[in-house]
Structure formats: structure tokens, C-alpha cells
């Protein structure tokens, strides 16, 4: 079976019947980020606009109505099932609706099309979602983390920590989070989530005082990044002032740490990665993963 035939079969099994949800007049493909728009250039102009509008609408409503977002992405997939960003978006909305098996299948297809490992954390979390934490850990270890962007490394560490918790391995869950990005004096876009995850595992271990400290650090990191800029969140770096921390607080280095093509499309897409989320940012050089699991 050819790759194209396999994709067609996969996508046919996703949806036997589908009606396009309504699109507001103010939604256009220009609402997508530049990377996603570039992928759609392999389609005809009219098809690219239709697919782009559905993806943009999915990004608009995914937080408040993930089911509707998923329907919009299904409409995009019917028209452009071999575009990487479409399959990625289908995985993200499937995950958001709790369909982890579909999310995992679509993430595998996205990875095959794009050659990217940027959605590896979501794949790990989807394995957890279908009740396979052991396979989640195996998948997370299958890629050299040094080859991943820092934000993806953080998301992967959080997903791996969650898999350890699923197995009752709380100490190992803490160790998964003890990565270089766990720096309490530098705020990146991913710092607050990492600090908060670390605090949660510390609390599970009964280390309440330390948990409270890292919760405060998560709040400070979130405030620092949010208050600095609404620009590209993958590159925002802030040094937090020393006086924000209590005298005698230890730096992390001083702590005691254990180490389906439903429809037709015109041509094959260029290899690229993107997501349904985020507005256009001409200076963007890479994306966060997002759809990262947020749980």
C-alpha cells in the first residue's frame, strides 16, 4: 500500500459523514500564522482559503468549544488531508476533545509527513491518555532531547513526569523535571508551567514548603513573561530580579537534586511545522509545541 493510499484510508475512517460548520465572514486564512499559510500555498488559491478559514476558526474557538474546533479541522482535512499542519491540527483538536487514540494516530501521520518531533510531548501524553504510561516513557526516550527546541524539551519533561506519576513512581516523576530549564531566576514562556509541575510533584512527596516556594516562582515567572511582551512566546527571555527572591533561597544548582485524505488536494506539501494557534508573527522562527498537553 502506498503512502497516499494509507492516508486516504486513515482519514476515511475518521469520519463517515461530515457537514461543514458555518464560518463567520470575518474569518480569513490571513488569521493563520505565516508558517501555516506557507504550507497551504501548495493548494489552489480557493482551496487554500477554505482550508485556512477552517483552521483559523478552529484556533479561535478551541478553548471554549473544542468539539466545534474539531469539526472545523475535519472540514479542512477533507480538503487537504496530506498537508502537515492540517493533520497536526486534527491531532490537537482530537486531544482537546479527549479522543486520545485519534490524536495519537494523527500525530504519527503528522510526524511522518513533516519529519518533525516537535509534537513528541503530545504523543507521549496521548499514550498516557489511552492508558499506556509504559509506552509513553518508551516513546519519550526514543528521541535525543538535545535535538529538540527548549520549549519542546520542557513539554516532554512534563509529559514524562506525568507518565511516572501514572505508574506511582513519584520520585522518578520529580527527577524527570530536573532539567536545565528548571532555573528559578530566568523566565521563559515555558517556565511557569515547568515550575508549577515541579511544585505539584513536590507536594505529592509531602515536601510542602518546597512546593509552596516553586508555586510562588511559577506565579512570578508567569507575571514576568506576561507583563513583558505579547510577542513571540518561544523566544521571550527575562532575568528575574534577585530581590524578588527571599534571602537564603537556594539556586537550583545548589539544591539536593537526583540527577485519510478525505478530500482532494492539489500537490504534496513542503515539509514544515506549525499549529492552529497563534496570530501571524513575521519574526517567528520556530513554534512551541501547544498544543502541548496541558494536563
Secondary structure, 3 states (H helix, E strand, C coil): CCHHHHHHHHHHHHCCCCCCCCCCCCCCHHHCCHHHHHHHCCCCHHHHHHHHHHHHHHHHHCCCCHHHHHHHHHHHHHHCCCCHHHHHHHHHHHHHCCCHHHHHHHHHHHHHHHCCCCCHHHHHHHHHHCCCHHHHHHHHCCCCHHHCCHHHHHHHHHHHHHHHHHCCCHHHHHHHHCCCCCCCCEEECCHHHHHHHHHHHHHHCCCHHHHHHHHHHHHHHHHHHHHHCCCCCCCCEEECCHHHCCCCCCCHHHCCCCCCCCCCCCCCCCCCCCCCCCCCCCCCCCCCCCCCCCC
